[in-house]
Amino acid sequence: AEALVRWHSTELGSVGRAEFIPVAEESDIIHEIGDWVLREGCRFAAEVRKHVERPVFMTINLSARQVDRRMPGLISAALDAHALPPELLKIEPADIGLDRSDRIVWPHVILNTSR
């Protein structure tokens, strides 16, 4: 499973992520969006696990702007809140707005989220 966020505006119609993610990053609402997606993604994966007999993997894309010191704690809290084993959660960088230096940050952050 993959947690995706889409925006449908009554005025603009369907707004693509390439348009709304940069706006969310500039306004810093990206942290609230990402926190919610992380919690809901873990909740959903845990709920699905109750109904299937195989592992349910959840992939969540995070903006490079969301990767900060609090991210490992947020990931750990979301996993704990829903009793989701960490090996079932995959965090990937969103490809919007990344450059080479942003990509270097990811392995360090992911390694620090293991329990």
Secondary structure as UniProt FT lines:
FT   STRAND          2..3
FT   STRAND          7..9
FT   TURN            10..12
FT   STRAND          13..15
FT   HELIX           17..26
FT   TURN            27..29
FT   HELIX           30..49
FT   TURN            50..51
FT   STRAND          58..62
FT   HELIX           64..66
FT   TURN            69..70
FT   HELIX           71..81
FT   TURN            82..83
FT   HELIX           86..88
FT   STRAND          89..93
FT   TURN            96..97
FT   HELIX           100..111
FT   TURN            112..113
//
